Amino acid sequence: MSQPKTYPSEPVELPLRTEPEPDPVEGCAGCAELANVRNRARAGDDWTTVTDCNVYLRRHPEGH
């Protein structure tokens, strides 16, 4: 039987995602609203909502 570890493992290094934020499509009301919500969230330091808006802009249901 092996001895149990009594020391921590090496830390896991996750990649830093530095892709640019998606731009709203001109003339699309849905994109414009997501961009507005993202701007308000950024002003209020709500980074979770900023990230959510970026995901929604990338996966826009109308498939720009």
ChimeraX commands (.cxc) that place a marker at each C-alpha (Angstrom):
marker #1 position 0.00,0.00,0.00 radius 0.5
marker #1 position 1.31,3.47,-0.84 radius 0.5
marker #1 position 1.79,6.22,1.68 radius 0.5
marker #1 position -0.78,9.06,1.64 radius 0.5
marker #1 position 0.43,12.45,0.44 radius 0.5
marker #1 position 1.19,14.84,3.26 radius 0.5
marker #1 position 2.03,17.82,1.07 radius 0.5
marker #1 position 0.03,19.83,-1.48 radius 0.5
marker #1 position 0.22,19.12,-5.20 radius 0.5
marker #1 position 1.61,21.62,-7.67 radius 0.5
marker #1 position -0.89,24.37,-8.56 radius 0.5
marker #1 position -2.93,24.00,-11.72 radius 0.5
marker #1 position -2.11,26.71,-14.26 radius 0.5
marker #1 position -5.16,27.85,-16.21 radius 0.5
marker #1 position -4.78,29.74,-19.49 radius 0.5
marker #1 position -5.39,33.48,-19.45 radius 0.5
marker #1 position -8.13,34.27,-21.93 radius 0.5
marker #1 position -7.37,37.57,-23.61 radius 0.5
marker #1 position -9.72,37.45,-26.57 radius 0.5
marker #1 position -11.34,40.82,-27.38 radius 0.5
marker #1 position -14.91,41.57,-26.40 radius 0.5
marker #1 position -17.47,41.05,-29.17 radius 0.5
marker #1 position -18.86,44.13,-30.88 radius 0.5
marker #1 position -22.63,44.58,-31.27 radius 0.5
marker #1 position -23.94,44.28,-34.83 radius 0.5
marker #1 position -25.15,47.61,-36.23 radius 0.5
marker #1 position -28.91,47.83,-36.55 radius 0.5
marker #1 position -29.65,44.92,-34.20 radius 0.5
marker #1 position -31.73,45.96,-31.18 radius 0.5
marker #1 position -30.77,42.81,-29.24 radius 0.5
marker #1 position -27.06,43.44,-29.69 radius 0.5
marker #1 position -27.48,47.10,-28.76 radius 0.5
marker #1 position -29.32,46.19,-25.55 radius 0.5
marker #1 position -26.69,43.63,-24.56 radius 0.5
marker #1 position -23.95,46.21,-25.17 radius 0.5
marker #1 position -25.84,48.76,-23.00 radius 0.5
marker #1 position -26.29,46.24,-20.18 radius 0.5
marker #1 position -22.60,45.33,-20.43 radius 0.5
marker #1 position -21.58,49.00,-20.19 radius 0.5
marker #1 position -23.78,49.59,-17.13 radius 0.5
marker #1 position -22.47,46.42,-15.49 radius 0.5
marker #1 position -18.87,47.48,-16.11 radius 0.5
marker #1 position -19.58,50.89,-14.56 radius 0.5
marker #1 position -20.94,49.12,-11.46 radius 0.5
marker #1 position -18.02,46.63,-11.27 radius 0.5
marker #1 position -20.40,43.72,-11.99 radius 0.5
marker #1 position -17.90,41.58,-13.90 radius 0.5
marker #1 position -20.15,38.51,-13.90 radius 0.5
marker #1 position -22.78,40.37,-15.92 radius 0.5
marker #1 position -20.10,41.79,-18.23 radius 0.5
marker #1 position -18.92,38.25,-18.96 radius 0.5
marker #1 position -22.49,37.00,-19.42 radius 0.5
marker #1 position -23.22,39.77,-21.93 radius 0.5
marker #1 position -20.07,38.88,-23.87 radius 0.5
marker #1 position -21.18,35.25,-24.04 radius 0.5
marker #1 position -24.69,36.26,-25.18 radius 0.5
marker #1 position -23.24,38.56,-27.85 radius 0.5
marker #1 position -21.04,35.74,-29.16 radius 0.5
marker #1 position -23.96,33.29,-29.17 radius 0.5
marker #1 position -26.58,35.67,-30.45 radius 0.5
marker #1 position -29.73,33.72,-31.38 radius 0.5
marker #1 position -30.11,35.45,-34.74 radius 0.5
marker #1 position -26.68,34.19,-35.77 radius 0.5
marker #1 position -25.10,37.35,-37.13 radius 0.5
marker link #1:1,2 radius 0.2
marker link #1:2,3 radius 0.2
marker link #1:3,4 radius 0.2
marker link #1:4,5 radius 0.2
marker link #1:5,6 radius 0.2
marker link #1:6,7 radius 0.2
marker link #1:7,8 radius 0.2
marker link #1:8,9 radius 0.2
marker link #1:9,10 radius 0.2
marker link #1:10,11 radius 0.2
marker link #1:11,12 radius 0.2
marker link #1:12,13 radius 0.2
marker link #1:13,14 radius 0.2
marker link #1:14,15 radius 0.2
marker link #1:15,16 radius 0.2
marker link #1:16,17 radius 0.2
marker link #1:17,18 radius 0.2
marker link #1:18,19 radius 0.2
marker link #1:19,20 radius 0.2
marker link #1:20,21 radius 0.2
marker link #1:21,22 radius 0.2
marker link #1:22,23 radius 0.2
marker link #1:23,24 radius 0.2
marker link #1:24,25 radius 0.2
marker link #1:25,26 radius 0.2
marker link #1:26,27 radius 0.2
marker link #1:27,28 radius 0.2
marker link #1:28,29 radius 0.2
marker link #1:29,30 radius 0.2
marker link #1:30,31 radius 0.2
marker link #1:31,32 radius 0.2
marker link #1:32,33 radius 0.2
marker link #1:33,34 radius 0.2
marker link #1:34,35 radius 0.2
marker link #1:35,36 radius 0.2
marker link #1:36,37 radius 0.2
marker link #1:37,38 radius 0.2
marker link #1:38,39 radius 0.2
marker link #1:39,40 radius 0.2
marker link #1:40,41 radius 0.2
marker link #1:41,42 radius 0.2
marker link #1:42,43 radius 0.2
marker link #1:43,44 radius 0.2
marker link #1:44,45 radius 0.2
marker link #1:45,46 radius 0.2
marker link #1:46,47 radius 0.2
marker link #1:47,48 radius 0.2
marker link #1:48,49 radius 0.2
marker link #1:49,50 radius 0.2
marker link #1:50,51 radius 0.2
marker link #1:51,52 radius 0.2
marker link #1:52,53 radius 0.2
marker link #1:53,54 radius 0.2
marker link #1:54,55 radius 0.2
marker link #1:55,56 radius 0.2
marker link #1:56,57 radius 0.2
marker link #1:57,58 radius 0.2
marker link #1:58,59 radius 0.2
marker link #1:59,60 radius 0.2
marker link #1:60,61 radius 0.2
marker link #1:61,62 radius 0.2
marker link #1:62,63 radius 0.2
marker link #1:63,64 radius 0.2
view
